[in-house]
Every structure is written in structure tokens, then in C-alpha cells.
Amino acid sequence: MVIGPLRPVLLLLACVAVAAAPSGAQVGSCAPARTALVLSGGGAKGLAHIGLLEALDSLGVVPDLIVGTSIGAVVGALYASGESGASVGARLRSLPLDGAIRSYEPVVSASLGGLRPVIVWERNPQGWDLQAGTARESEVSALLSRLMLSANLQARGDFDSLPIPFRAVATDLEDRSVVVLDRGDLARAVRASLSLPLLLRPVTIDGRTLVDGALASNRPVAVARRLGAERVIVSTLESPKPERTTFDDPLTVTGALFEYLWVQDTFSLSPEDVHVANPTAAFDQLDFRPSAMDSLVAIGRAAAREALASASCLRPLTETRRPGPLPARIGRARIVTPDVPDRDALLGAVALVPRGPVDTARIGTGLERVASVERYRGLWLNPTGSGATVDFDVTMEAAPRRSFGIGVAFDHTMSGRLWVGAVDRALFDRDIDGAFLFTTGTYRSDLTLAARRRARIGARFFPIGGSLELAAANVRLYQGAGELPTADTQELTVLLGVRPLFEPGWTYEVGGDYRLWHAPGQGTRGSAGGRFALRLRRAADPDPVFATELIALTAWGRARFEVARTHRLGPLEVRPRVRVGWGDQLPIQHTFTLGGLDGFAGLRMQERRGTQEAYGSLLLRWPLWRRLLARVEPMVGAIGNGTGFLARRGAEDGEVLVGVRMGVELATPVGPIRIEQGFNNLDRREALIRVGYWF
């Protein structure tokens, strides 16, 4: 009696269920067979694989084996560890992939501050080489180790111990043979599988130099067959052929070269195999923006549904996957790489305490922290053991011991500047970082020698160091529309204390400060005191998000605060910036200039100078054509002198200026080229023409 009235509703629900299920897919009505999931490489385009994983989850299909190449190895390893397709997608979306893999930006060392070089040489065992690649090796290695941490702890050196057995495909660089990785550190195996030449350095495992698996087998169906697969579900990625009109673009040519180098295996499919061909030709291999990731997952989901709907059989031997519990305690924890001077500091930083608990959150944070230690290019955990206890035989990959770089910049009002810098990460063959920096230009020259080492104080390690700085400056002075003779100054600075310098994340600097200086009308004077600085810097940006500095000497004092953070709203880049400075009895070379290194709209560079500064700006940038950007930057600020903040001692002191700069910026190998025109409320206008990053 009840079913009759409900019959239309039940029929409607049945129709919806039939429509939602892949038509033709036989999940449980055919004979089971060993089924392999094969995921090809293709850079960022491989995120389309996640759509296939979500489709398999919806059907309850669990493959018996996963074989992945390059980005397919990343996605496949996470899925093999017991994560769902949705979880894999969420994990990859949360990572700063677009920051770790970016346009080529050479770097010498954080010891040189925020200076950005044009070219860098590195000292390797074979000699001096040009720094290559568009990724920071330590950042990528740490990112993979954190991403694969739970899976690595489950595998403990044997990839068959994962809920789904897994294989990563790499290429032996010596003979271009296929290398199938089935044991060892899981993150390192995945890192080897995606070591695309010119982007990431090769990885050495068991004496073999390994690079991206796509160079030998980008669609490793044959590997899966050799491993006993009777059926395969293979996901491939479509790549475009570049248009002739774009052959003058080096990035386009490089992308095309990668496509030609990849071995797109030919494979034959049986009626029970499934081929998911993802239409990803419109996407770039290195486009890891969140919007592109979402589009690629949607494309993969649609392609998977269509392919699985026509499958004749989708019944693997495995019916369910049961991720085992992670080990709870650490047994042995040691660094097996020889000649590592700071073993205790490194193990402590990564929370690997023998007989201590396994804290995955602290280990992950520690891996990120160690990535900022420039002495190492990678840290691999190599977990082993069984039961509730895990052992770690950590291996360290050393970075080049010495680096040398050069940077240049030109400003049409300040003329040109050049810097030369070098670092030695094992000075005198000891656990000491040494740095040398020389800068010169028309109005200022500096020489800095610095050294630091990790010193153990109690149970913690601190970077204790010092520096000796010599500076000679011709300070530009103005009066109204005219320029006065420059004030010639010389200064010697000695700093000693805790000095993390410009490493990523929150860092502080505290210690003693001694100055000896000569300035016109003051003779030669000396003063001693203390110095404190606090900074926040993101790994992908040499400019700090937050910086404050306090210098308190017996003769003078100075405090500075600056915050600037870049936000992206689609193609629009927005960067608000605020500067506040206060000083007492400042020597002329330490007074504040309105707007800092960028100056103020409509004024000549360094025209407004004083002992107090308040400044704010909002930079808007958006692309016009390829590497050409539009720039608009409104700003407001004031300079003051005297004992009070922005105190008025002259006509210009405390006067609030409002201005705007407008122009274009062109990205080049030597840095941006900026051409702008500035206006302000004093009816003044001044052009800004600059090449490179000013320092």
C-alpha cells in the first residue's frame, strides 16, 4: 500500500543512480585480475590524474599496483599510501608548488641579505659551474619529504609494504635505461623520478645517476606488464606542438625540447584495459597556479568518467586497502653521511630523538627548517624497521661549498652600481660559514667580511657570528630645486652576536654594535651599543614581509619598521607597503630618505632626508603582453627632523606629500627594467628609469 504512491519517486532515484554510474563498467561481475594503475609524466598537467583517482574511489576500484613516472610518481605514491583521490588533491593544492618551481632566479646565499645576482658560479667537486635550474633544490627536496612523510613511514624502505604496492620510474642518465625503484626512501625515489634536466639536478641512488623517468618511459605500461599486471588503467597527458610564431620565446623552445626528449611509449591495450586520455594540451608544464590545478582535476575527472564508462571489466584482485598504523616511537636515529659537522643540531631540528615519540608535525616542520640551511641540498630520512618502532638512517646531500655571484643595477639619477659576493660554507674546513661582499657605485662603496657558526648553548643551537663593514658614501643633499655639495662620510662597523640573517621564516638578530665614523663638521667619532632585528621572509621572495631594526648606541639611536606583502587577485598583483622610522642624533649617512631605495613620486632620489619617516604605498601590477607589466603606485609620506616625531624645523619637515607613479616594467635576465613617471601634490614631476634591483 505504501509502495504505490512512492513508485514515481523510486523510479526517479533509480534513473539518477543509473545515470551517475559509468555505463558498461563491470566492477564486480567479471573475473578479477591483477590490475595496475599507470600514471604518466607531464609536469603540472599530471594533476589531471587526480580526477581519475576520484573516479576510481567513487566506483570502489582499488588497483593492485601503481606505477608512476615523474608527476605521476608523486600522485601515485600518495594514493598508494592509502589516501583518497580527494585527499591527494587537497594535499597538492595546499603546497607552494608555484613558489618552489619558478622562473630562473640565481641566488648566492642568504648571508648576503636580499641581494639578487645576475649570474652565479658554484664550486662543485669537478670545478666551477654556472648555477642552473628554476627550482631551489633544498626547497623541493624538503617539500617532497614532508609530502611523503606518512607514506614513507608506512613503507619503511619497502614500497610493497604500502597499502597498494608502488613503483617509481626513473632514467639512468649514463645509458638512458629504465630504472624501476621499489625500495629505499620513498621521497627520494619520487624526487629521482621527476628530476627533469635543466630544472632539477640528478639524484644518485645505489651508484646510479638518475633523472626524470619520462626520458626513458613516460607511459610505463610495459613496466606494469613486466611486474605481472594482467590489466592496466593508464592515464596519459596530451601535449601541444608549439606554433612557429612562438619559436623566438626561449621558454617555449625549452618546453618543446622537453617534449621531444620524453619517450612516449607505444603500448597495445587488451579489451579489458582502460586508457584515460586527458586533453591537457592547453596547459603549461610548470603552471602550478591553484586555478590551473582546479581546471586540470576537472578535466581528468571528465576524461576518467568517459573512459571508465566504456570499460568491459574493472575488477582487480584487491578489494579494499587498509593503511596500517604509523610507528609510534623512534628506535635508532643517526646521520650516516660522513663529514657532517652538525649532526646533533640537524637531528634535533628534525625532531629525530632516539627512543622519543614519532611526531609527524614536528618532523615536517623540521624538514622545512633544514631546507634553509644552505650547506645541504637535501635530507632523506630512510626509515626502516617494523612494528611500533622506526629507525632513521638519515642521509644528507651537500650543497656546493663555495658560491660566487655578481649583480648590477642602473638608475638614471643615481648612476650605476655593482656588487660582487662570495660565500664559503666550510671556512678553513670547519663548521663556519664565511661571506665576502663588495658593492660600489657613484655615491657609495662598501666592503663586508662576515662569519658565523652554529654554537650549542644548553640543548639548543644558535648561529653565532660577526661582521666587519667598511663604507664610504657621498651623501646627496638638496635645498629647494638646487643640489648642494655632497657630504663625504666614512664608517667602520663591527657587529657580533646571534645572526641568522636573511633565512626564510621568522629570524632575529641580537648582539653588540660598534661604530667609528667620520662626517663633515663632526670629525671622527666612535660609539658602542646594541642591535636587535626581527624579520619574516618567505622562501620564494628575497624581500622580507616584515622587518624591524633597533640600534641603540651611546652617541645615537635608530629604529625602523617596514611591512610589505604581495597579494594576487587573478592577474592583478597588489603590494601594500608601510615604512616608519625614528632616530636621535643620527649621523647624516644614517638619516631616513622618503620612500627608501625607491624614493618618492615626483621627487629626485633621496631628495627628502630626515631623522623621522612615515610612508605608505600601494603597488598595482598586471600583465600587458608576455613579460611586460603595467605599474601604478599611489603613495603618501612625510619626513621630519628634531626630537619629536615628524617635528617641524624647516619648511619641508612634517609636510605630507601625496603622489603617484605610473609606468611599465619589463622582466629581463638582469632584472626588471622600469620606466615610470611620478607626480605629487607639490605639482612636481620626476621620471624613474631603472634597470635591475637597486641596492
C-alpha positions in Angstrom: 0.0 0.0 0.0 2.9 2.4 0.7 5.0 1.4 -2.3 2.3 2.5 -4.8 2.4 6.2 -4.1 6.2 6.1 -3.8 6.8 4.3 -7.1 7.4 7.5 -9.2 10.0 8.7 -6.6 11.7 5.3 -6.5 11.8 5.2 -10.3 13.3 8.7 -10.4 16.0 7.7 -7.9 16.8 4.6 -9.9 17.2 6.7 -13.0 19.6 9.1 -11.3 21.7 6.2 -9.9 21.9 4.6 -13.4 22.9 7.9 -14.9 25.6 8.6 -12.3 27.2 5.1 -12.7 29.6 4.6 -15.6 27.6 2.7 -18.1 29.2 -0.5 -19.3 31.8 -0.7 -16.5 31.7 -4.2 -14.9 33.1 -3.6 -11.4 32.1 -6.9 -9.8 30.5 -9.2 -12.4 33.7 -10.3 -14.2 36.7 -12.4 -13.1 39.2 -10.5 -11.0 42.7 -9.9 -12.4 45.9 -8.2 -11.3 45.3 -4.6 -12.3 47.9 -1.8 -12.4 47.2 1.9 -12.4 49.8 3.6 -14.7 50.3 7.4 -14.3 52.4 9.2 -16.9 54.5 12.3 -16.5 53.8 15.8 -17.8 54.7 18.4 -15.2 51.7 20.3 -13.8 49.5 18.7 -16.3 49.8 15.5 -14.3 47.4 16.9 -11.7 44.7 15.7 -14.1 45.5 12.2 -12.7 43.7 13.2 -9.5 40.4 13.3 -11.4 40.9 9.6 -12.3 41.7 8.7 -8.7 38.4 10.4 -7.6 36.5 8.4 -10.2 38.1 5.1 -9.1 37.1 5.9 -5.5 33.5 6.5 -6.5 33.4 3.0 -8.0 35.3 1.4 -5.1 38.0 0.2 -7.5 41.4 -0.4 -5.8 44.3 -1.2 -8.1 46.7 -4.0 -7.2 49.8 -2.0 -8.2 50.6 1.6 -9.1 53.4 2.6 -11.5 54.2 6.3 -11.9 56.6 8.4 -13.9 57.6 12.0 -12.8 54.5 13.8 -11.6 52.7 10.5 -11.9 55.0 9.1 -9.3 54.1 12.0 -6.9 50.4 11.4 -7.3 50.8 7.6 -7.4 52.9 7.4 -4.2 50.3 9.4 -2.2 47.4 7.3 -3.5 49.4 4.1 -2.8 49.8 5.2 0.8 46.0 4.9 1.4 44.9 8.5 0.7 41.8 9.1 -1.3 41.8 11.0 -4.6 40.2 13.9 -2.9 42.8 13.9 -0.2 45.7 13.8 -2.7 44.2 16.7 -4.5 43.8 18.7 -1.3 47.4 18.0 -0.2 48.9 19.1 -3.5 46.7 22.2 -3.6 48.0 23.3 -0.2 51.6 23.2 -1.3 53.5 26.2 -2.6 54.4 24.5 -5.9 54.2 27.7 -7.9 56.8 29.2 -5.5 59.2 26.2 -5.4 59.3 25.9 -9.2 59.5 29.3 -10.8 61.4 31.4 -13.3 65.2 31.2 -13.1 66.4 33.4 -10.1 70.0 32.6 -9.2 71.0 33.1 -5.6 74.4 33.1 -3.8 73.5 33.0 -0.1 71.2 34.4 2.4 74.3 35.7 4.1 74.4 38.5 1.5 71.0 39.7 2.6 68.3 40.4 -0.1 70.8 41.0 -3.0 69.8 39.3 -6.2 72.6 38.3 -8.6 72.6 38.3 -12.4 74.8 35.3 -12.5 76.2 32.8 -10.0 79.1 30.3 -10.1 79.2 27.3 -7.8 82.2 25.2 -6.7 81.5 21.5 -7.3 84.0 18.7 -7.0 84.6 18.9 -10.7 85.3 22.7 -10.7 83.3 25.9 -11.0 79.9 25.6 -12.7 77.2 28.1 -13.5 74.2 27.8 -11.2 71.4 26.3 -13.2 67.7 25.4 -12.8 64.5 27.1 -12.0 63.9 25.5 -8.6 65.6 25.7 -5.2 66.9 22.2 -4.7 66.6 22.2 -0.9 63.1 23.6 -1.0 61.9 20.9 -3.5 63.6 18.1 -1.5 62.1 19.3 1.8 58.7 19.7 0.2 58.7 16.1 -1.1 60.0 14.7 2.2 57.1 16.5 4.1 54.6 15.5 1.5 55.6 11.8 1.6 56.3 11.6 5.3 53.3 9.4 6.3 53.8 7.2 3.2 57.5 6.9 3.9 56.8 5.8 7.5 54.4 3.2 6.2 56.8 1.8 3.5 59.9 1.8 5.8 62.1 1.1 2.8 59.9 -1.4 1.0 57.3 0.0 -1.4 55.4 -3.3 -1.3 54.6 -2.5 2.3 52.3 0.3 1.2 48.5 -0.4 1.2 49.0 -0.5 -2.6 52.4 -1.7 -3.9 54.1 1.2 -5.7 56.9 1.7 -8.3 58.6 4.9 -9.3 60.2 5.0 -12.8 63.4 6.9 -13.3 66.1 7.0 -16.1 69.7 6.1 -15.8 71.5 9.1 -17.2 74.5 7.1 -18.3 72.7 4.7 -20.7 69.1 6.1 -20.7 67.8 2.8 -19.4 64.6 2.4 -17.4 65.1 2.2 -13.6 62.2 0.9 -11.5 62.5 2.0 -7.9 60.9 -0.3 -5.3 62.8 0.4 -2.1 64.7 3.0 -0.1 63.5 6.4 0.9 60.1 7.0 -0.8 60.5 10.7 -1.1 64.0 10.3 -2.7 62.7 7.8 -5.2 59.9 10.2 -6.2 62.5 13.1 -6.4 64.6 11.0 -8.8 61.6 10.2 -10.9 60.8 13.8 -11.5 64.4 15.1 -12.0 63.7 17.0 -15.2 67.1 18.1 -16.7 67.8 21.8 -16.5 65.1 22.1 -13.9 66.3 19.7 -11.1 69.6 18.1 -10.5 70.0 14.3 -10.9 69.8 12.0 -7.9 72.3 9.4 -7.1 70.9 6.1 -5.8 73.0 2.9 -5.4 75.7 4.4 -7.6 73.4 5.3 -10.5 72.7 8.8 -11.6 69.0 9.1 -12.1 66.9 11.7 -13.9 63.3 12.1 -14.9 61.6 8.8 -15.8 59.9 10.4 -18.8 63.3 10.3 -20.6 63.1 6.5 -20.8 59.4 5.7 -20.3 56.8 8.4 -19.9 53.9 5.9 -20.2 55.3 2.9 -18.4 52.7 0.3 -19.3 55.5 -2.2 -20.2 56.9 -1.8 -16.7 53.5 -2.7 -15.3 53.2 -5.7 -17.6 56.7 -7.0 -16.5 55.6 -6.7 -12.9 52.7 -9.1 -13.5 49.8 -6.8 -14.4 47.1 -8.6 -16.4 45.0 -5.4 -16.8 46.1 -1.7 -16.9 44.3 1.5 -16.3 46.7 4.0 -17.9 46.3 7.8 -17.7 48.1 9.9 -20.3 48.6 13.6 -20.8 48.3 15.5 -24.1 51.0 18.0 -25.0 50.7 20.6 -27.8 53.1 21.3 -30.6 54.4 24.8 -30.3 53.5 27.3 -33.0 56.2 28.6 -35.3 55.4 32.1 -34.3 56.5 31.4 -30.7 59.8 29.8 -31.5 61.6 33.1 -30.6 60.5 32.6 -26.9 63.2 30.6 -25.0 60.6 29.2 -22.6 58.5 27.8 -25.5 61.6 26.3 -27.1 62.7 24.7 -23.8 59.2 23.2 -23.3 59.2 21.8 -26.8 62.7 20.3 -26.1 61.4 18.5 -23.1 58.5 17.1 -25.1 60.9 15.8 -27.8 63.2 14.2 -25.1 60.4 12.3 -23.4 59.8 8.7 -24.6 56.1 8.4 -25.2 55.9 4.6 -25.1 53.7 2.9 -27.6 51.5 0.3 -26.0 48.8 -2.1 -27.0 45.7 -2.5 -24.9 43.5 -5.5 -24.5 39.7 -5.2 -24.4 39.8 -5.2 -20.6 42.4 -2.4 -20.4 41.3 1.2 -19.9 43.0 4.3 -21.5 42.2 7.7 -19.9 43.5 10.3 -22.4 43.5 13.7 -20.7 43.1 16.7 -23.1 45.7 18.8 -21.4 47.4 20.4 -24.4 46.3 23.9 -23.4 48.2 23.8 -20.1 51.9 24.6 -19.4 54.1 22.0 -17.8 55.2 24.4 -15.0 51.8 26.1 -14.4 51.1 25.2 -10.7 48.7 28.0 -10.0 45.7 27.0 -8.0 43.3 28.0 -10.7 45.1 25.8 -13.3 45.2 22.9 -10.8 41.4 23.0 -10.3 40.9 23.1 -14.1 43.2 20.1 -14.6 41.5 18.0 -11.9 38.1 18.7 -13.5 39.5 17.7 -17.0 40.8 14.5 -15.5 37.6 13.7 -13.8 35.6 14.1 -17.0 38.0 12.1 -19.1 38.1 9.3 -16.5 34.3 9.0 -16.3 34.1 8.7 -20.1 36.8 6.1 -20.3 35.6 4.0 -17.3 32.0 4.1 -18.6 33.1 2.0 -21.6 35.3 -0.4 -19.7 34.5 -4.0 -20.1 35.8 -5.0 -16.6 37.1 -3.2 -13.6 37.7 -5.9 -11.0 41.2 -6.0 -9.5 42.4 -8.7 -7.1 42.4 -6.2 -4.3 39.0 -5.4 -2.8 40.0 -2.9 -0.1 43.1 -1.1 1.1 43.8 -0.8 4.8 46.5 1.7 5.7 48.4 0.4 8.7 49.1 2.5 11.8 52.2 4.7 11.7 55.0 3.8 14.1 54.8 5.5 17.5 58.4 5.5 18.7 61.8 6.2 17.3 64.4 3.5 17.8 67.7 4.5 16.2 68.3 7.9 14.7 71.6 8.8 13.1 73.2 10.6 10.2 75.1 8.1 8.1 76.6 10.6 5.6 80.3 11.1 6.6 81.8 14.5 7.4 78.6 16.2 8.6 79.7 18.6 11.3 76.4 19.5 12.9 74.8 16.1 13.4 73.1 16.7 16.7 71.8 20.1 15.6 70.3 18.6 12.4 68.7 15.6 14.2 67.3 17.9 16.9 65.9 20.3 14.3 64.0 17.4 12.6 62.7 16.1 15.9 64.5 12.7 15.5 65.3 11.9 19.1 66.3 8.3 19.8 63.7 6.5 21.9 61.4 9.5 21.5 57.9 9.7 20.1 57.2 10.0 16.3 55.8 13.5 15.9 55.0 13.9 12.2 54.0 17.6 12.6 57.4 18.4 14.3 59.3 16.3 11.8 57.6 18.1 8.9 58.3 21.5 10.4 61.9 20.5 10.9 62.4 19.3 7.3 61.2 22.8 6.2 63.6 24.4 8.7 66.6 22.4 7.5 65.8 23.4 3.9 67.0 26.9 4.8 70.4 25.6 5.9 72.4 26.4 2.8 75.1 23.8 3.4 72.7 21.0 2.4 70.7 20.3 -0.8 68.6 17.6 0.6 67.8 15.5 3.7 66.4 12.0 3.3 65.0 10.1 6.3 65.4 6.5 5.1 63.0 5.0 7.7 63.3 1.2 8.4 62.1 -1.2 11.0 58.8 -2.9 11.9 56.1 -2.8 14.4 55.6 0.3 16.5 59.3 1.3 16.3 61.0 3.0 13.3 64.7 3.6 12.7 66.2 6.5 10.7 69.4 6.4 8.8 69.5 9.9 7.6 71.5 10.9 4.5 72.5 14.4 3.7 73.2 15.8 0.2 75.8 18.6 0.4 75.3 21.8 -1.5 78.3 23.3 -3.3 80.8 24.5 -0.7 81.5 27.8 -2.4 79.4 30.2 -4.4 80.3 33.4 -6.2 77.9 36.0 -7.8 77.7 39.3 -9.4 74.8 41.8 -9.5 74.3 45.1 -11.3 71.8 47.9 -11.3 71.4 51.3 -13.0 69.3 54.3 -12.1 69.2 57.4 -14.3 69.6 59.7 -11.3 71.9 57.6 -9.2 74.1 56.2 -12.0 75.2 52.5 -11.9 76.0 50.1 -9.1 77.9 46.8 -9.0 78.2 44.1 -6.3 80.5 41.1 -6.1 79.8 38.5 -3.4 81.1 35.1 -2.4 80.5 32.5 0.4 82.4 29.6 1.8 80.1 27.2 3.7 83.0 25.4 5.4 85.6 28.1 6.0 89.0 26.7 7.0 87.4 23.2 6.6 85.5 23.9 9.8 81.8 24.3 10.7 82.0 28.0 9.8 80.1 30.0 7.1 82.2 32.8 5.6 80.9 35.6 3.4 82.5 38.4 1.4 80.6 41.3 -0.2 81.9 44.4 -2.1 79.5 47.0 -3.5 80.4 50.1 -5.4 78.8 52.9 -7.3 78.9 56.6 -7.9 77.8 57.6 -4.5 78.6 54.7 -2.2 81.0 51.8 -1.8 81.0 49.1 0.9 83.2 46.1 1.9 81.8 43.4 4.3 83.5 40.4 5.7 81.3 38.1 7.8 81.5 34.6 9.5 79.2 32.5 11.7 78.9 29.1 13.1 76.2 27.0 14.9 77.1 27.0 18.6 75.5 24.8 21.2 74.1 26.6 24.2 72.4 24.2 26.5 70.1 21.9 24.4 69.8 24.4 21.6 72.0 25.6 18.7 72.4 29.3 17.8 74.1 30.8 14.8 76.8 32.9 16.5 78.7 35.3 14.2 80.1 38.7 13.4 81.0 41.0 10.6 83.4 43.8 9.7 82.0 46.5 7.4 83.8 49.4 5.8 81.7 52.1 4.0 82.4 55.3 2.1 79.4 57.4 1.0 78.9 60.7 -0.8 75.5 61.7 0.7 73.4 63.8 -1.7 71.9 66.9 -0.2 69.2 69.3 -1.7 67.9 72.7 -1.0 64.7 73.5 -2.8 65.2 73.0 -6.5 69.0 73.0 -6.2 71.5 70.3 -5.2 74.2 71.1 -2.6 77.7 69.6 -2.5 77.7 66.0 -1.2 78.6 65.2 2.3 81.6 62.7 2.2 81.5 60.2 5.0 83.4 57.1 6.1 82.4 54.4 8.6 83.7 51.2 10.2 81.1 48.9 11.8 81.8 45.8 13.9 78.9 43.5 14.7 78.9 40.4 17.0 76.1 38.2 18.2 73.3 35.8 17.2 72.9 36.3 13.4 70.5 34.1 11.4 70.5 36.9 8.8 68.0 36.6 5.9 67.0 32.9 6.1 63.3 32.1 5.4 60.7 32.3 8.1 61.0 34.3 11.3 64.6 35.2 12.2 66.1 37.6 14.7 69.5 39.2 15.2 70.8 40.4 18.6 74.2 41.5 19.6 76.8 44.2 20.1 77.4 47.1 17.7 80.5 49.3 17.5 80.8 52.2 15.0 83.7 54.5 14.1 82.7 57.2 11.6 83.8 60.5 10.1 81.4 63.1 8.7 81.7 66.8 7.7 81.6 69.1 10.7 81.7 66.2 13.2 85.2 65.0 12.8 85.9 61.3 13.7 83.7 59.8 16.4 83.1 56.3 17.9 80.3 54.7 19.7 79.2 51.3 21.0 75.9 49.8 22.0 73.5 47.0 21.0 71.5 46.0 17.9 68.3 44.0 17.5 66.4 43.0 14.3 63.4 40.8 13.6 62.4 39.7 10.1 59.9 37.5 8.3 60.8 36.3 4.9 59.1 33.8 2.6 61.3 31.3 0.8 60.2 32.4 -2.6 60.8 36.1 -2.0 64.1 37.8 -1.1 62.4 40.9 0.2 61.1 40.5 3.8 57.4 40.6 4.5 58.1 42.2 7.9 61.3 43.8 9.1 62.2 45.8 12.2 65.6 47.0 13.4 66.7 48.8 16.5 70.2 50.3 17.0 71.0 51.9 20.4 74.4 53.4 20.7 75.8 55.8 23.3 76.0 58.6 20.6 72.9 58.0 18.6 69.8 55.7 18.2 67.7 54.5 15.3 64.5 52.4 15.0 63.0 51.2 11.7 59.8 49.3 10.9 58.6 48.1 7.5 55.9 45.7 6.3 55.2 44.8 2.7 53.2 41.8 1.4 52.2 40.8 -2.1 48.7 39.6 -2.8 47.4 38.1 -6.1 43.9 38.8 -7.4 43.8 36.8 -10.6 46.2 38.6 -13.0 46.5 41.6 -10.7 49.3 41.8 -8.2 48.7 44.1 -5.2 51.6 45.0 -2.8 50.8 47.4 0.1 53.9 48.8 1.9 54.4 50.8 5.1 57.6 52.3 6.5 58.1 54.1 9.8 61.5 55.3 11.1 62.7 57.3 14.1 66.2 58.4 15.0 68.0 60.6 17.5 71.3 62.4 16.8 71.7 60.5 13.6 74.9 60.9 11.5 74.0 62.2 8.1 74.6 58.8 6.4 72.0 57.1 8.7 69.2 59.5 8.2 66.0 58.3 6.5 65.2 59.1 2.9 61.5 59.3 2.0 60.4 56.1 0.3 63.8 54.4 0.8 65.5 52.9 -2.2 62.6 53.7 -4.5 62.2 57.3 -3.4 59.0 59.3 -3.7 56.9 60.1 -6.7 57.7 63.5 -8.3 60.9 64.0 -6.3 64.5 63.3 -7.1 66.1 60.2 -5.5 67.0 60.9 -1.8 65.7 64.5 -2.0 63.8 64.4 1.3 66.0 63.3 4.2 65.5 63.5 8.0 65.6 61.7 11.3 61.9 60.6 11.1 59.9 59.0 8.3 56.3 57.9 7.8 55.5 56.4 4.4 52.9 54.2 2.8 52.2 53.0 -0.8 50.1 50.5 -2.7 51.7 49.0 -5.8 49.4 47.5 -8.5 50.9 45.4 -11.3 49.2 43.5 -14.1 50.4 41.9 -17.3 50.1 43.7 -20.6 52.0 41.4 -23.0 54.3 38.5 -22.3 56.9 39.9 -19.9 55.7 43.4 -20.0 53.7 44.7 -16.9 51.8 47.8 -16.1 52.6 49.6 -12.8 50.6 52.1 -10.8 51.7 53.1 -7.3 49.9 55.7 -5.3 51.8 56.8 -2.1 51.8 59.2 0.8 54.6 60.2 3.2 56.4 62.8 5.3 59.9 63.4 6.6 60.8 65.2 9.9 63.7 66.4 11.9 64.2 67.2 15.6 63.3 65.5 18.9 59.6 64.9 18.2 58.2 62.6 15.6 57.9 64.5 12.3 58.9 67.6 14.2 58.9 70.8 12.1 62.3 72.5 12.0 62.0 73.7 8.4 59.5 74.3 5.6 59.7 70.7 4.4 59.7 69.0 7.8 56.4 67.3 8.6 54.9 68.2 5.2 52.6 65.5 4.0 53.2 64.6 0.4 50.8 62.6 -1.8 51.9 61.2 -5.1 51.6 58.5 -7.7 53.9 56.7 -10.2 52.7 55.2 -13.4 54.6 53.2 -16.0 55.7 49.8 -17.3 58.1 47.1 -16.2 59.8 44.6 -18.4 61.3 41.4 -17.0 64.8 40.7 -18.3 67.7 38.4 -17.3 69.4 41.2 -15.5 66.3 42.1 -13.5 63.3 44.4 -14.3 63.5 47.5 -16.5 61.2 50.2 -15.1 60.1 53.3 -16.9 57.8 55.4 -14.9 56.6 59.0 -14.4 55.8 60.4 -11.0 53.6 63.2 -9.8 52.8 64.7 -6.4 50.7 67.4 -4.7 53.5 69.9 -4.9 53.0 70.0 -8.7 56.3 68.3 -9.1 57.1 65.5 -11.6 60.1 63.3 -12.0 60.8 60.2 -14.1 62.2 56.9 -12.8 64.3 54.9 -15.2 65.9 51.9 -13.6 67.4 48.6 -14.7 67.8 45.7 -12.2 67.1 45.5 -8.4 68.5 48.6 -6.7 70.6 48.1 -3.6 
